[in-house]
Amino acid sequence: MADRVHPRDSPPPQAPVTVNDETSSESSEPMLTLATRPNPSPDKPVPPPGTYVIHIPKDQVYRVPPPENADRYHALTRKSKTRRRPCCCCLCWFLGVLAFIVVLVAVSAAIFYLVVKPRSPNYSIDAVSISGVNLTAAAAASSASVTVSPEFDVTVRAENPNKKIGIYYEPKSSVGIYYDDVSLCNGAVPSFYQPSNNVTVFKTALKGSGVVLTSTVKNSLLQAQSQGKVPLLLTVRAPVKIKVGSVKSWTITVKVDCDITVDSLTTNAKILSKDCHYGVKIW
């Protein structure tokens, strides 16, 4: 429905003229009546001439989409939900299984700790015998480097304080002795089985060949020997397997680092101090 709106300045068009057939008592000529449209309200703005104002009911402005669009929307949303549902189910199953495994491992570890009560083994150096390091003959040529072939016989004491755990010392271990980050010799730990609640003392032979000592390292070693305090570092890397009852674990690497100080680099060397730190590499 549309109404024509006219500006205030132009008069509205006159309505059709109607003829009254009735005659008055005073005149016999017909009376003409002119129907006029009321003037627009001064409070409302008047659009320019030639325009129309269209009135639309509110119930037609705010209307729902056509039924065919609603059916298409529901069909598309139903497809998207069916596509997402399997992925969500798989993710929920995966998270549930992962949580179950984590809880199971935590409970098993707690039970194992309470029943077995594992304790870390203890290691110490009991004796050291050194040969092949003769620096007195090279002391005269203090400005030149020297080549030596050291040999160390190291006595190691390994203690297993556990009551229900045995330790298998596997092959492919490594033992080395260093002075001021210079490798002097290396060797290996013998393979053996250490039962529970046991102390085992073993000796390992370490050998070095063609070790070059620079003049700085040589002079430092000579000065330390003259003072009767030669600091050395002994490192041990030993793959082991833990035995609990009849069950063996996977291979675990035992790492031992010992700072030792000897009075001389001879076969009768005495250990003045020793400080061993050890750890375990599970994987």
Secondary structure, 3 states (H helix, E strand, C coil): CEEECCCCCCCCCCCCCEEECCCCCCCCCCEEECCCCCCCCCCCCCCCCCCEEECCCHHHHCCCCCHHHHHHHHHHHHHHHHHHHHHHHHHHHHHHHHHHHHHHHHHHHHHHHHHHCCCCCEEEEEEEEEECCCCCCCCCCCCCCEEECCEEEEEEEEEECCCCEEEEECCCCEEEEEECCEEEEEECCCCEEECCCEEEEEEEEEECCCEEECHHHHHHHHHHHHHCCEEEEEEEEEEEEEEECCEEEEEEEEEEEEEEEECCCCCCCCEEEEEEEEEEECC
